[in-house]
């Protein structure tokens, strides 16, 4: 997949200003969702519609990141592990929906805990995506 772009090397599209703000947005939204889920968990309250709306906003940002990440991978000539990078992007895409469906099926404290784990997973996958892209020396 890589090496198809016109750019030879350099700062890289994925680690540039366009996606720096997007990565910060995904991490920020997921962190807020983590805090909300932790508060709900402490109160022994199932997630409400506002929580799911926040998670939907995180998911939209993750979808945009997936598209920009694949475009960046196609455009770079840097030695990025393409399969690994895309697999983390796709895994990040599915982390929240799995947690949401599980939480909706389990409307107890355990369901809220699953949402907390799912949002933390998004943050961890973001860190790993940055590591994978940065390992290419970009």
C-alpha positions as a Markdown table, in Angstrom:
| # | Residue | x | y | z |
|---|---|---|---|---|
| 1 | Unk | 0.0 | 0.0 | 0.0 |
| 2 | Unk | 2.8 | 2.4 | 0.8 |
| 3 | Unk | 5.0 | 4.0 | -1.7 |
| 4 | Unk | 2.3 | 5.0 | -4.1 |
| 5 | Unk | 2.4 | 8.7 | -3.3 |
| 6 | Unk | 4.3 | 11.5 | -4.9 |
| 7 | Unk | 6.1 | 12.5 | -1.7 |
| 8 | Unk | 9.5 | 11.1 | -1.1 |
| 9 | Unk | 9.8 | 11.5 | 2.7 |
| 10 | Unk | 9.7 | 14.2 | 5.3 |
| 11 | Unk | 7.5 | 15.1 | 8.1 |
| 12 | Unk | 4.8 | 12.8 | 7.0 |
| 13 | Unk | 1.1 | 13.5 | 6.5 |
| 14 | Unk | -0.2 | 11.4 | 9.4 |
| 15 | Unk | 2.0 | 13.0 | 12.0 |
| 16 | Unk | 1.5 | 16.5 | 10.6 |
| 17 | Unk | -0.7 | 19.3 | 11.8 |
| 18 | Unk | -3.8 | 17.9 | 10.2 |
| 19 | Unk | -3.8 | 14.7 | 12.2 |
| 20 | Unk | -2.1 | 16.0 | 15.3 |
| 21 | Unk | -5.3 | 17.9 | 16.2 |
| 22 | Unk | -7.4 | 14.9 | 15.2 |
| 23 | Unk | -5.4 | 12.6 | 17.4 |
| 24 | Unk | -5.7 | 15.1 | 20.2 |
| 25 | Unk | -9.4 | 15.4 | 19.6 |
| 26 | Unk | -9.9 | 11.6 | 19.7 |
| 27 | Unk | -7.8 | 11.3 | 22.9 |
| 28 | Unk | -9.6 | 14.3 | 24.5 |
| 29 | Unk | -13.1 | 13.0 | 23.7 |
| 30 | Unk | -12.2 | 9.5 | 24.8 |
| 31 | Unk | -10.7 | 10.8 | 28.0 |
| 32 | Unk | -13.9 | 12.8 | 28.8 |
| 33 | Unk | -15.9 | 9.7 | 28.0 |
| 34 | Unk | -13.7 | 7.7 | 30.4 |
| 35 | Unk | -14.3 | 10.2 | 33.2 |
| 36 | Unk | -18.1 | 10.2 | 32.5 |
| 37 | Unk | -18.1 | 6.4 | 32.6 |
| 38 | Unk | -16.0 | 6.4 | 35.8 |
| 39 | Unk | -18.5 | 8.7 | 37.5 |
| 40 | Unk | -21.5 | 6.6 | 36.3 |
| 41 | Unk | -19.7 | 3.5 | 37.5 |
| 42 | Unk | -19.1 | 5.1 | 40.9 |
| 43 | Unk | -22.7 | 6.1 | 41.1 |
| 44 | Unk | -23.9 | 2.6 | 40.0 |
| 45 | Unk | -25.8 | 4.2 | 37.2 |
| 46 | Unk | -26.2 | 2.8 | 33.7 |
| 47 | Unk | -25.1 | 4.9 | 30.8 |
| 48 | Unk | -27.6 | 7.4 | 29.6 |
| 49 | Unk | -28.3 | 8.9 | 26.1 |
| 50 | Unk | -25.9 | 11.7 | 26.7 |
| 51 | Unk | -23.1 | 9.2 | 27.3 |
| 52 | Unk | -23.9 | 7.4 | 24.1 |
| 53 | Unk | -24.0 | 10.7 | 22.2 |
| 54 | Unk | -20.5 | 11.5 | 23.5 |
| 55 | Unk | -19.3 | 8.0 | 22.4 |
| 56 | Unk | -20.9 | 8.6 | 19.0 |
| 57 | Unk | -18.8 | 11.8 | 18.7 |
| 58 | Unk | -15.7 | 9.8 | 19.6 |
| 59 | Unk | -16.6 | 7.2 | 16.9 |
| 60 | Unk | -17.1 | 9.9 | 14.2 |
| 61 | Unk | -13.6 | 11.2 | 15.0 |
| 62 | Unk | -12.2 | 7.7 | 14.8 |
| 63 | Unk | -13.8 | 7.2 | 11.4 |
| 64 | Unk | -12.3 | 10.4 | 10.1 |
| 65 | Unk | -8.9 | 9.3 | 11.5 |
| 66 | Unk | -9.3 | 5.9 | 9.7 |
| 67 | Unk | -9.8 | 7.6 | 6.4 |
| 68 | Unk | -7.0 | 10.1 | 6.9 |
| 69 | Unk | -4.7 | 7.4 | 8.2 |
| 70 | Unk | -5.2 | 5.2 | 5.1 |
| 71 | Unk | -4.7 | 8.2 | 2.8 |
| 72 | Unk | -1.5 | 9.0 | 4.7 |
| 73 | Unk | -0.3 | 5.5 | 4.4 |
| 74 | Unk | -0.9 | 5.4 | 0.6 |
| 75 | Unk | 0.8 | 8.7 | 0.2 |
| 76 | Unk | 4.0 | 8.1 | 2.2 |
| 77 | Unk | 7.2 | 6.5 | 1.0 |
| 78 | Unk | 8.4 | 6.0 | 4.6 |
| 79 | Unk | 8.8 | 2.5 | 5.9 |
| 80 | Unk | 5.5 | 2.2 | 7.9 |
| 81 | Unk | 4.2 | -1.3 | 8.7 |
| 82 | Unk | 1.1 | -0.9 | 6.6 |
| 83 | Unk | -0.8 | -4.0 | 7.7 |
| 84 | Unk | -0.1 | -3.3 | 11.4 |
| 85 | Unk | -1.1 | 0.3 | 11.1 |
| 86 | Unk | -4.3 | -0.4 | 9.3 |
| 87 | Unk | -5.2 | -3.2 | 11.7 |
| 88 | Unk | -4.9 | -0.8 | 14.6 |
| 89 | Unk | -7.0 | 1.8 | 12.8 |
| 90 | Unk | -9.7 | -0.8 | 12.1 |
| 91 | Unk | -9.5 | -2.2 | 15.7 |
| 92 | Unk | -9.9 | 1.3 | 17.0 |
| 93 | Unk | -13.0 | 1.6 | 14.9 |
| 94 | Unk | -14.6 | -1.4 | 16.5 |
| 95 | Unk | -13.7 | -0.9 | 20.1 |
| 96 | Unk | -16.5 | 1.5 | 21.0 |
| 97 | Unk | -19.3 | -0.2 | 19.1 |
| 98 | Unk | -18.6 | -3.5 | 20.8 |
| 99 | Unk | -18.5 | -1.8 | 24.2 |
| 100 | Unk | -21.8 | 0.1 | 23.4 |
| 101 | Unk | -23.7 | -3.0 | 22.3 |
| 102 | Unk | -22.4 | -5.0 | 25.3 |
| 103 | Unk | -23.4 | -2.1 | 27.6 |
| 104 | Unk | -26.9 | -2.0 | 26.1 |
| 105 | Unk | -27.3 | -5.7 | 26.6 |
| 106 | Unk | -26.0 | -5.5 | 30.2 |
| 107 | Unk | -27.7 | -2.5 | 31.8 |
| 108 | Unk | -26.0 | -2.9 | 35.1 |
| 109 | Unk | -22.8 | -1.6 | 36.6 |
| 110 | Unk | -20.9 | -4.2 | 34.6 |
| 111 | Unk | -22.2 | -2.6 | 31.4 |
| 112 | Unk | -20.9 | 0.8 | 32.5 |
| 113 | Unk | -17.6 | -0.8 | 33.3 |
| 114 | Unk | -17.4 | -2.3 | 29.8 |
| 115 | Unk | -17.9 | 1.3 | 28.4 |
| 116 | Unk | -15.0 | 2.5 | 30.6 |
| 117 | Unk | -12.7 | -0.2 | 29.3 |
| 118 | Unk | -13.8 | 0.5 | 25.7 |
| 119 | Unk | -13.0 | 4.2 | 26.0 |
| 120 | Unk | -9.7 | 3.5 | 27.6 |
| 121 | Unk | -9.0 | 1.0 | 24.8 |
| 122 | Unk | -9.4 | 3.8 | 22.3 |
| 123 | Unk | -6.9 | 6.0 | 24.1 |
| 124 | Unk | -4.4 | 3.1 | 24.3 |
| 125 | Unk | -4.8 | 2.3 | 20.6 |
| 126 | Unk | -4.2 | 6.0 | 19.8 |
| 127 | Unk | -0.9 | 5.8 | 21.6 |
| 128 | Unk | 0.0 | 2.7 | 19.7 |
| 129 | Unk | -0.9 | 4.2 | 16.3 |
| 130 | Unk | 1.4 | 7.1 | 17.0 |
| 131 | Unk | 4.2 | 4.7 | 18.0 |
| 132 | Unk | 3.7 | 2.6 | 14.8 |
| 133 | Unk | 3.8 | 5.7 | 12.6 |
| 134 | Unk | 6.7 | 7.2 | 14.5 |
| 135 | Unk | 8.8 | 4.0 | 14.3 |
| 136 | Unk | 9.1 | 4.6 | 10.6 |
| 137 | Unk | 11.2 | 7.6 | 11.4 |
| 138 | Unk | 8.6 | 10.0 | 10.1 |
